[in-house]
Amino acid sequence: MTKFPIALLLLLFCGVPGIAASGFHDLGAIDRQVAEALGAGIGEPGGAATGVDRRLRLAACPATTIDPPLAGVVTVRCPALGWRLRVALARGGASAGAGAGAAMRGRAEPVIRRGDPVEMAVETGAFTVSMQAIAEQDGAPGDRIRVRADPKSAPRMAEVIDRGRVRIGGFK
């Protein structure tokens, strides 16, 4: 074996700065971006539950985007390369879903409280169908919360419209 391949292997495994890590996205930058977007740090109510796993090796992205919180997670995307990363949100505050959504909008006050009766509507271009439901989470306008039409039905995710009114996805 020649000296050149051995020297190259030594450079790769000895931790020469920039050699092994080049081409990977800075995971600390993702943590900072998520904290800034949510308005809460790692482990704080409404913020990320934990930091991004440092074992990940994501291709370096020129510009990442953060989707609004949904179902207790926030998604970090790299549209240029096609990767996405879901970051779990810390539980606490009013509720995990409502607290995270409020953080993205500047911490609006909830207009629906857990246990409140709400009008759940499906809106389309031509008509609206509505029924009564019970809120299972607190929520401010724009938040997505769980609602249940009756105690035996499965919960549905709905968007808070106003005090006592929520909307579930319709056909447009």
C-alpha positions as CSV (number, residue, x, y, z in Angstrom):
1,M,0.0,0.0,0.0
2,T,1.3,3.4,-0.9
3,K,1.7,6.3,1.5
4,F,-0.8,8.5,-0.3
5,P,-4.0,6.6,0.5
6,I,-2.9,6.1,4.1
7,A,-2.2,9.9,4.5
8,L,-5.6,10.6,3.0
9,L,-7.4,8.3,5.4
10,L,-5.5,9.8,8.3
11,L,-6.7,13.3,7.3
12,L,-10.3,12.1,7.1
13,F,-10.4,10.3,10.4
14,C,-8.2,12.7,12.5
15,G,-10.7,15.5,12.4
16,V,-9.0,18.0,10.3
17,P,-11.4,21.0,10.3
18,G,-13.5,21.3,7.2
19,I,-12.5,18.0,5.6
20,A,-15.1,15.5,7.1
21,A,-17.9,18.1,7.7
22,S,-17.8,19.9,4.4
23,G,-21.0,19.8,2.4
24,F,-23.3,19.2,5.4
25,H,-25.8,21.7,6.7
26,D,-25.2,23.4,10.1
27,L,-27.6,21.8,12.5
28,G,-27.1,24.5,15.1
29,A,-28.4,27.0,12.5
30,I,-31.6,25.0,12.2
31,D,-32.0,25.1,16.0
32,R,-31.5,28.9,16.0
33,Q,-33.9,29.4,13.0
34,V,-36.6,27.3,14.7
35,A,-36.2,29.2,18.0
36,E,-36.4,32.5,16.2
37,A,-39.5,31.5,14.2
38,L,-41.4,30.1,17.2
39,G,-40.3,32.8,19.7
40,A,-39.3,30.2,22.2
41,G,-36.1,28.3,22.9
42,I,-35.4,24.6,23.1
43,G,-37.4,23.0,25.8
44,E,-39.5,26.1,26.5
45,P,-43.3,25.8,26.0
46,G,-44.1,26.5,22.4
47,G,-40.5,25.9,21.3
48,A,-38.7,22.8,20.1
49,A,-38.8,19.9,22.5
50,T,-35.1,19.1,21.8
51,G,-32.3,20.3,19.5
52,V,-31.9,18.7,16.1
53,D,-30.1,15.3,16.4
54,R,-26.4,16.0,15.8
55,R,-25.9,12.6,14.1
56,L,-27.9,13.9,11.0
57,R,-25.9,14.6,7.9
58,L,-28.1,16.9,5.7
59,A,-26.8,18.3,2.5
60,A,-25.9,21.9,2.8
61,C,-29.0,24.0,1.8
62,P,-28.7,27.5,0.4
63,A,-32.0,28.6,2.0
64,T,-34.3,26.7,4.4
65,T,-37.9,27.5,5.1
66,I,-40.1,26.8,8.2
67,D,-43.7,25.7,7.9
68,P,-46.2,26.9,10.6
69,P,-46.7,24.4,13.5
70,L,-49.1,21.6,12.8
71,A,-50.0,18.6,15.0
72,G,-47.2,19.3,17.5
73,V,-44.4,19.6,15.0
74,V,-42.8,22.3,12.8
75,T,-41.3,21.3,9.5
76,V,-38.0,22.7,8.2
77,R,-37.6,22.4,4.5
78,C,-34.9,22.8,1.9
79,P,-36.8,23.4,-1.4
80,A,-33.7,23.5,-3.5
81,L,-32.5,20.0,-2.4
82,G,-35.8,18.4,-1.4
83,W,-35.1,17.4,2.2
84,R,-37.4,18.1,5.1
85,L,-37.0,17.8,8.8
86,R,-39.7,17.6,11.4
87,V,-39.0,19.1,14.8
88,A,-41.2,18.1,17.7
89,L,-42.6,21.0,19.8
90,A,-42.4,21.1,23.6
91,R,-45.6,20.6,25.5
92,G,-46.7,23.2,28.0
93,G,-48.6,26.4,28.2
94,A,-52.2,26.4,27.0
95,S,-51.6,23.2,24.8
96,A,-48.9,22.0,22.5
97,G,-50.8,22.8,19.3
98,A,-52.3,26.0,20.3
99,G,-49.2,27.3,22.1
100,A,-47.0,26.7,19.0
101,G,-49.4,28.3,16.6
102,A,-49.7,31.3,18.8
103,A,-46.0,31.7,19.0
104,M,-45.7,32.0,15.3
105,R,-48.2,34.8,15.3
106,G,-47.0,36.7,18.3
107,R,-48.7,34.8,21.1
108,A,-52.4,35.8,20.5
109,E,-54.8,35.1,23.3
110,P,-57.0,32.0,23.0
111,V,-60.7,32.7,22.0
112,I,-61.7,29.0,22.5
113,R,-61.0,27.1,25.6
114,R,-60.9,23.3,26.2
115,G,-64.4,22.0,26.7
116,D,-66.1,25.0,25.0
117,P,-68.9,24.2,22.5
118,V,-68.0,25.3,19.0
119,E,-69.6,25.5,15.6
120,M,-67.6,23.2,13.3
121,A,-68.0,24.2,9.7
122,V,-66.9,22.8,6.3
123,E,-66.9,25.6,3.8
124,T,-66.9,25.2,0.0
125,G,-67.3,27.7,-2.7
126,A,-71.1,27.0,-3.0
127,F,-72.2,26.1,0.5
128,T,-71.3,25.6,4.2
129,V,-72.2,22.6,6.3
130,S,-71.9,23.0,10.1
131,M,-72.5,21.1,13.3
132,Q,-71.8,21.4,17.0
133,A,-68.6,20.0,18.5
134,I,-66.6,20.3,21.7
135,A,-63.0,21.8,21.7
136,E,-60.3,19.6,23.1
137,Q,-57.7,22.3,23.2
138,D,-57.4,26.0,23.7
139,G,-56.9,28.1,20.5
140,A,-56.5,31.6,19.2
141,P,-57.6,32.6,15.7
142,G,-55.5,30.7,13.1
143,D,-54.5,27.9,15.5
144,R,-55.3,24.3,14.6
145,I,-57.0,22.5,17.5
146,R,-58.7,19.1,18.1
147,V,-62.5,19.1,18.2
148,R,-64.9,16.2,18.7
149,A,-68.5,16.0,17.5
150,D,-69.5,13.5,20.2
151,P,-67.7,11.5,22.9
152,K,-67.5,8.4,20.7
153,S,-66.3,10.0,17.5
154,A,-62.6,10.4,16.6
155,P,-61.2,13.9,17.1
156,R,-60.7,16.2,14.0
157,M,-58.2,18.9,13.5
158,A,-59.9,22.3,12.9
159,E,-58.7,25.9,12.4
160,V,-60.0,28.4,14.9
161,I,-61.9,31.2,13.0
162,D,-63.4,33.2,15.8
163,R,-64.9,32.8,19.3
164,G,-66.9,29.6,19.2
165,R,-66.3,28.9,15.5
166,V,-63.8,26.5,13.8
167,R,-63.4,25.3,10.2
168,I,-62.3,21.9,8.9
169,G,-60.8,21.4,5.5
170,G,-63.3,21.6,2.6
171,F,-63.3,21.3,-1.1
172,K,-62.4,24.4,-3.0
